[in-house]
Amino acid sequence: MAAKRSFLLRLSPELWAELKRWADDELRSVNAQIEYVLREALRRRRRSRDDDRAAPADPGPPPEQA
């Protein structure tokens, strides 16, 4: 497994407290919770982009009948 990259992340005390409560609810560390949230966001983004590519082009309004 590749080594994890570390970096400094500055958060407001309010955001930290909210993340801490959420992490505690899900039995995770704050670090693991942040990683989970980021992974989920990326997964949703990929799925959304795939859906956009798979969706047919908008055919426009139906033709009027005479």
Jmol script that loads the backbone (N, CA, C; Angstrom):
load data "model"
ATOM      1  N   MET A   1       0.847  -1.182   0.000  1.00  0.00           N
ATOM      2  CA  MET A   1       0.000   0.000   0.000  1.00  0.00           C
ATOM      3  C   MET A   1       0.887   1.239   0.000  1.00  0.00           C
ATOM      4  N   ALA A   2       0.510   2.219  -0.774  1.00  0.00           N
ATOM      5  CA  ALA A   2       1.286   3.459  -0.861  1.00  0.00           C
ATOM      6  C   ALA A   2       1.176   4.237   0.451  1.00  0.00           C
ATOM      7  N   ALA A   3       2.223   4.951   0.756  1.00  0.00           N
ATOM      8  CA  ALA A   3       2.217   5.771   1.973  1.00  0.00           C
ATOM      9  C   ALA A   3       1.184   6.885   1.832  1.00  0.00           C
ATOM     10  N   LYS A   4       0.528   7.208   2.920  1.00  0.00           N
ATOM     11  CA  LYS A   4      -0.455   8.295   2.888  1.00  0.00           C
ATOM     12  C   LYS A   4       0.271   9.625   2.936  1.00  0.00           C
ATOM     13  N   ARG A   5      -0.282  10.577   2.281  1.00  0.00           N
ATOM     14  CA  ARG A   5       0.278  11.928   2.247  1.00  0.00           C
ATOM     15  C   ARG A   5      -0.350  12.731   3.376  1.00  0.00           C
ATOM     16  N   SER A   6       0.452  13.483   4.066  1.00  0.00           N
ATOM     17  CA  SER A   6      -0.090  14.322   5.138  1.00  0.00           C
ATOM     18  C   SER A   6       0.015  15.788   4.739  1.00  0.00           C
ATOM     19  N   PHE A   7      -0.907  16.602   5.264  1.00  0.00           N
ATOM     20  CA  PHE A   7      -0.878  18.037   4.996  1.00  0.00           C
ATOM     21  C   PHE A   7      -1.614  18.758   6.120  1.00  0.00           C
ATOM     22  N   LEU A   8      -1.349  20.027   6.237  1.00  0.00           N
ATOM     23  CA  LEU A   8      -1.972  20.847   7.258  1.00  0.00           C
ATOM     24  C   LEU A   8      -3.333  21.332   6.758  1.00  0.00           C
ATOM     25  N   LEU A   9      -4.333  21.191   7.593  1.00  0.00           N
ATOM     26  CA  LEU A   9      -5.678  21.660   7.261  1.00  0.00           C
ATOM     27  C   LEU A   9      -6.150  22.565   8.385  1.00  0.00           C
ATOM     28  N   ARG A  10      -6.471  23.777   8.046  1.00  0.00           N
ATOM     29  CA  ARG A  10      -6.947  24.733   9.045  1.00  0.00           C
ATOM     30  C   ARG A  10      -8.476  24.765   9.018  1.00  0.00           C
ATOM     31  N   LEU A  11      -9.078  24.538  10.181  1.00  0.00           N
ATOM     32  CA  LEU A  11     -10.532  24.537  10.305  1.00  0.00           C
ATOM     33  C   LEU A  11     -10.945  25.485  11.422  1.00  0.00           C
ATOM     34  N   SER A  12     -12.105  26.068  11.275  1.00  0.00           N
ATOM     35  CA  SER A  12     -12.631  26.896  12.354  1.00  0.00           C
ATOM     36  C   SER A  12     -12.977  25.981  13.530  1.00  0.00           C
ATOM     37  N   PRO A  13     -12.968  26.523  14.733  1.00  0.00           N
ATOM     38  CA  PRO A  13     -13.333  25.709  15.893  1.00  0.00           C
ATOM     39  C   PRO A  13     -14.751  25.128  15.781  1.00  0.00           C
ATOM     40  N   GLU A  14     -15.661  25.887  15.168  1.00  0.00           N
ATOM     41  CA  GLU A  14     -17.038  25.409  15.009  1.00  0.00           C
ATOM     42  C   GLU A  14     -17.095  24.206  14.066  1.00  0.00           C
ATOM     43  N   LEU A  15     -16.374  24.292  12.948  1.00  0.00           N
ATOM     44  CA  LEU A  15     -16.355  23.178  12.005  1.00  0.00           C
ATOM     45  C   LEU A  15     -15.692  21.957  12.637  1.00  0.00           C
ATOM     46  N   TRP A  16     -14.608  22.174  13.363  1.00  0.00           N
ATOM     47  CA  TRP A  16     -13.928  21.065  14.037  1.00  0.00           C
ATOM     48  C   TRP A  16     -14.883  20.365  15.014  1.00  0.00           C
ATOM     49  N   ALA A  17     -15.608  21.156  15.792  1.00  0.00           N
ATOM     50  CA  ALA A  17     -16.522  20.585  16.779  1.00  0.00           C
ATOM     51  C   ALA A  17     -17.615  19.760  16.095  1.00  0.00           C
ATOM     52  N   GLU A  18     -18.138  20.280  14.995  1.00  0.00           N
ATOM     53  CA  GLU A  18     -19.181  19.556  14.254  1.00  0.00           C
ATOM     54  C   GLU A  18     -18.627  18.253  13.668  1.00  0.00           C
ATOM     55  N   LEU A  19     -17.445  18.311  13.081  1.00  0.00           N
ATOM     56  CA  LEU A  19     -16.815  17.104  12.548  1.00  0.00           C
ATOM     57  C   LEU A  19     -16.524  16.103  13.664  1.00  0.00           C
ATOM     58  N   LYS A  20     -16.106  16.588  14.807  1.00  0.00           N
ATOM     59  CA  LYS A  20     -15.802  15.717  15.946  1.00  0.00           C
ATOM     60  C   LYS A  20     -17.063  14.994  16.411  1.00  0.00           C
ATOM     61  N   ARG A  21     -18.190  15.714  16.525  1.00  0.00           N
ATOM     62  CA  ARG A  21     -19.453  15.076  16.915  1.00  0.00           C
ATOM     63  C   ARG A  21     -19.867  14.014  15.898  1.00  0.00           C
ATOM     64  N   TRP A  22     -19.747  14.354  14.608  1.00  0.00           N
ATOM     65  CA  TRP A  22     -20.115  13.429  13.547  1.00  0.00           C
ATOM     66  C   TRP A  22     -19.219  12.197  13.599  1.00  0.00           C
ATOM     67  N   ALA A  23     -17.931  12.404  13.736  1.00  0.00           N
ATOM     68  CA  ALA A  23     -16.979  11.290  13.809  1.00  0.00           C
ATOM     69  C   ALA A  23     -17.282  10.407  15.018  1.00  0.00           C
ATOM     70  N   ASP A  24     -17.547  11.013  16.158  1.00  0.00           N
ATOM     71  CA  ASP A  24     -17.876  10.246  17.362  1.00  0.00           C
ATOM     72  C   ASP A  24     -19.132   9.405  17.149  1.00  0.00           C
ATOM     73  N   ASP A  25     -20.136   9.980  16.480  1.00  0.00           N
ATOM     74  CA  ASP A  25     -21.376   9.245  16.198  1.00  0.00           C
ATOM     75  C   ASP A  25     -21.114   8.002  15.353  1.00  0.00           C
ATOM     76  N   GLU A  26     -20.129   8.074  14.472  1.00  0.00           N
ATOM     77  CA  GLU A  26     -19.836   6.968  13.562  1.00  0.00           C
ATOM     78  C   GLU A  26     -18.607   6.165  13.981  1.00  0.00           C
ATOM     79  N   LEU A  27     -18.152   6.413  15.225  1.00  0.00           N
ATOM     80  CA  LEU A  27     -17.015   5.676  15.793  1.00  0.00           C
ATOM     81  C   LEU A  27     -15.757   5.777  14.934  1.00  0.00           C
ATOM     82  N   ARG A  28     -15.495   6.992  14.454  1.00  0.00           N
ATOM     83  CA  ARG A  28     -14.290   7.263  13.665  1.00  0.00           C
ATOM     84  C   ARG A  28     -13.511   8.387  14.325  1.00  0.00           C
ATOM     85  N   SER A  29     -12.227   8.481  13.964  1.00  0.00           N
ATOM     86  CA  SER A  29     -11.450   9.661  14.344  1.00  0.00           C
ATOM     87  C   SER A  29     -11.867  10.798  13.416  1.00  0.00           C
ATOM     88  N   VAL A  30     -11.550  12.010  13.784  1.00  0.00           N
ATOM     89  CA  VAL A  30     -11.860  13.151  12.912  1.00  0.00           C
ATOM     90  C   VAL A  30     -11.129  12.985  11.586  1.00  0.00           C
ATOM     91  N   ASN A  31      -9.891  12.548  11.630  1.00  0.00           N
ATOM     92  CA  ASN A  31      -9.128  12.337  10.402  1.00  0.00           C
ATOM     93  C   ASN A  31      -9.827  11.313   9.494  1.00  0.00           C
ATOM     94  N   ALA A  32     -10.243  10.197  10.068  1.00  0.00           N
ATOM     95  CA  ALA A  32     -10.933   9.168   9.278  1.00  0.00           C
ATOM     96  C   ALA A  32     -12.263   9.692   8.746  1.00  0.00           C
ATOM     97  N   GLN A  33     -12.948  10.523   9.528  1.00  0.00           N
ATOM     98  CA  GLN A  33     -14.223  11.083   9.075  1.00  0.00           C
ATOM     99  C   GLN A  33     -14.013  12.011   7.892  1.00  0.00           C
ATOM    100  N   ILE A  34     -13.005  12.852   7.958  1.00  0.00           N
ATOM    101  CA  ILE A  34     -12.711  13.760   6.846  1.00  0.00           C
ATOM    102  C   ILE A  34     -12.369  12.949   5.600  1.00  0.00           C
ATOM    103  N   GLU A  35     -11.569  11.913   5.752  1.00  0.00           N
ATOM    104  CA  GLU A  35     -11.212  11.066   4.613  1.00  0.00           C
ATOM    105  C   GLU A  35     -12.459  10.387   4.043  1.00  0.00           C
ATOM    106  N   TYR A  36     -13.341   9.915   4.907  1.00  0.00           N
ATOM    107  CA  TYR A  36     -14.587   9.289   4.468  1.00  0.00           C
ATOM    108  C   TYR A  36     -15.441  10.272   3.661  1.00  0.00           C
ATOM    109  N   VAL A  37     -15.597  11.482   4.194  1.00  0.00           N
ATOM    110  CA  VAL A  37     -16.417  12.496   3.516  1.00  0.00           C
ATOM    111  C   VAL A  37     -15.832  12.829   2.142  1.00  0.00           C
ATOM    112  N   LEU A  38     -14.519  12.964   2.066  1.00  0.00           N
ATOM    113  CA  LEU A  38     -13.878  13.271   0.783  1.00  0.00           C
ATOM    114  C   LEU A  38     -14.053  12.127  -0.214  1.00  0.00           C
ATOM    115  N   ARG A  39     -13.882  10.896   0.246  1.00  0.00           N
ATOM    116  CA  ARG A  39     -14.074   9.742  -0.647  1.00  0.00           C
ATOM    117  C   ARG A  39     -15.504   9.673  -1.170  1.00  0.00           C
ATOM    118  N   GLU A  40     -16.473   9.897  -0.286  1.00  0.00           N
ATOM    119  CA  GLU A  40     -17.879   9.881  -0.707  1.00  0.00           C
ATOM    120  C   GLU A  40     -18.168  10.983  -1.725  1.00  0.00           C
ATOM    121  N   ALA A  41     -17.626  12.162  -1.494  1.00  0.00           N
ATOM    122  CA  ALA A  41     -17.832  13.274  -2.431  1.00  0.00           C
ATOM    123  C   ALA A  41     -17.249  12.933  -3.800  1.00  0.00           C
ATOM    124  N   LEU A  42     -16.069  12.336  -3.813  1.00  0.00           N
ATOM    125  CA  LEU A  42     -15.456  11.946  -5.090  1.00  0.00           C
ATOM    126  C   LEU A  42     -16.253  10.848  -5.775  1.00  0.00           C
ATOM    127  N   ARG A  43     -16.758   9.889  -4.994  1.00  0.00           N
ATOM    128  CA  ARG A  43     -17.568   8.813  -5.572  1.00  0.00           C
ATOM    129  C   ARG A  43     -18.832   9.384  -6.213  1.00  0.00           C
ATOM    130  N   ARG A  44     -19.489  10.294  -5.522  1.00  0.00           N
ATOM    131  CA  ARG A  44     -20.705  10.910  -6.078  1.00  0.00           C
ATOM    132  C   ARG A  44     -20.401  11.730  -7.322  1.00  0.00           C
ATOM    133  N   ARG A  45     -19.288  12.426  -7.296  1.00  0.00           N
ATOM    134  CA  ARG A  45     -18.901  13.239  -8.450  1.00  0.00           C
ATOM    135  C   ARG A  45     -18.647  12.354  -9.665  1.00  0.00           C
ATOM    136  N   ARG A  46     -17.931  11.250  -9.454  1.00  0.00           N
ATOM    137  CA  ARG A  46     -17.672  10.325 -10.562  1.00  0.00           C
ATOM    138  C   ARG A  46     -18.975   9.771 -11.119  1.00  0.00           C
ATOM    139  N   ARG A  47     -19.877   9.371 -10.221  1.00  0.00           N
ATOM    140  CA  ARG A  47     -21.143   8.803 -10.664  1.00  0.00           C
ATOM    141  C   ARG A  47     -21.949   9.845 -11.426  1.00  0.00           C
ATOM    142  N   SER A  48     -21.944  11.072 -10.938  1.00  0.00           N
ATOM    143  CA  SER A  48     -22.667  12.154 -11.598  1.00  0.00           C
ATOM    144  C   SER A  48     -22.102  12.407 -12.994  1.00  0.00           C
ATOM    145  N   ARG A  49     -20.788  12.414 -13.107  1.00  0.00           N
ATOM    146  CA  ARG A  49     -20.165  12.641 -14.414  1.00  0.00           C
ATOM    147  C   ARG A  49     -20.469  11.482 -15.359  1.00  0.00           C
ATOM    148  N   ASP A  50     -20.468  10.250 -14.835  1.00  0.00           N
ATOM    149  CA  ASP A  50     -20.792   9.093 -15.663  1.00  0.00           C
ATOM    150  C   ASP A  50     -22.239   9.162 -16.128  1.00  0.00           C
ATOM    151  N   ASP A  51     -23.138   9.587 -15.234  1.00  0.00           N
ATOM    152  CA  ASP A  51     -24.547   9.725 -15.606  1.00  0.00           C
ATOM    153  C   ASP A  51     -24.719  10.786 -16.684  1.00  0.00           C
ATOM    154  N   ASP A  52     -23.972  11.885 -16.573  1.00  0.00           N
ATOM    155  CA  ASP A  52     -24.054  12.950 -17.570  1.00  0.00           C
ATOM    156  C   ASP A  52     -23.603  12.447 -18.939  1.00  0.00           C
ATOM    157  N   ARG A  53     -22.580  11.626 -18.959  1.00  0.00           N
ATOM    158  CA  ARG A  53     -22.081  11.096 -20.234  1.00  0.00           C
ATOM    159  C   ARG A  53     -23.039  10.074 -20.827  1.00  0.00           C
ATOM    160  N   ALA A  54     -23.703   9.303 -19.976  1.00  0.00           N
ATOM    161  CA  ALA A  54     -24.578   8.237 -20.450  1.00  0.00           C
ATOM    162  C   ALA A  54     -25.958   8.751 -20.861  1.00  0.00           C
ATOM    163  N   ALA A  55     -26.347   9.909 -20.358  1.00  0.00           N
ATOM    164  CA  ALA A  55     -27.677  10.442 -20.645  1.00  0.00           C
ATOM    165  C   ALA A  55     -27.755  10.874 -22.115  1.00  0.00           C
ATOM    166  N   PRO A  56     -28.833  10.522 -22.780  1.00  0.00           N
ATOM    167  CA  PRO A  56     -28.988  10.963 -24.170  1.00  0.00           C
ATOM    168  C   PRO A  56     -29.175  12.468 -24.236  1.00  0.00           C
ATOM    169  N   ALA A  57     -28.824  13.024 -25.350  1.00  0.00           N
ATOM    170  CA  ALA A  57     -28.996  14.471 -25.542  1.00  0.00           C
ATOM    171  C   ALA A  57     -30.482  14.800 -25.510  1.00  0.00           C
ATOM    172  N   ASP A  58     -30.818  15.983 -25.041  1.00  0.00           N
ATOM    173  CA  ASP A  58     -32.211  16.422 -24.967  1.00  0.00           C
ATOM    174  C   ASP A  58     -32.745  16.570 -26.381  1.00  0.00           C
ATOM    175  N   PRO A  59     -33.774  15.784 -26.737  1.00  0.00           N
ATOM    176  CA  PRO A  59     -34.301  15.856 -28.099  1.00  0.00           C
ATOM    177  C   PRO A  59     -35.114  17.115 -28.370  1.00  0.00           C
ATOM    178  N   GLY A  60     -35.399  17.893 -27.337  1.00  0.00           N
ATOM    179  CA  GLY A  60     -36.202  19.094 -27.531  1.00  0.00           C
ATOM    180  C   GLY A  60     -37.675  18.795 -27.392  1.00  0.00           C
ATOM    181  N   PRO A  61     -38.506  19.787 -27.647  1.00  0.00           N
ATOM    182  CA  PRO A  61     -39.960  19.565 -27.493  1.00  0.00           C
ATOM    183  C   PRO A  61     -40.476  18.657 -28.598  1.00  0.00           C
ATOM    184  N   PRO A  62     -41.570  17.954 -28.307  1.00  0.00           N
ATOM    185  CA  PRO A  62     -42.127  17.066 -29.360  1.00  0.00           C
ATOM    186  C   PRO A  62     -42.662  17.903 -30.507  1.00  0.00           C
ATOM    187  N   PRO A  63     -42.646  17.359 -31.703  1.00  0.00           N
ATOM    188  CA  PRO A  63     -43.159  18.109 -32.847  1.00  0.00           C
ATOM    189  C   PRO A  63     -44.659  18.360 -32.706  1.00  0.00           C
ATOM    190  N   GLU A  64     -45.072  19.502 -33.220  1.00  0.00           N
ATOM    191  CA  GLU A  64     -46.505  19.833 -33.154  1.00  0.00           C
ATOM    192  C   GLU A  64     -47.259  19.015 -34.177  1.00  0.00           C
ATOM    193  N   GLN A  65     -48.463  18.619 -33.779  1.00  0.00           N
ATOM    194  CA  GLN A  65     -49.288  17.856 -34.708  1.00  0.00           C
ATOM    195  C   GLN A  65     -50.277  18.788 -35.398  1.00  0.00           C
ATOM    196  N   ALA A  66     -50.456  18.567 -36.677  1.00  0.00           N
ATOM    197  CA  ALA A  66     -51.332  19.443 -37.455  1.00  0.00           C
ATOM    198  C   ALA A  66     -52.749  19.008 -37.421  1.00  0.00           C
TER     199      ALA A  66
END
end "model"
wireframe off; spacefill off
backbone 0.3
color backbone group
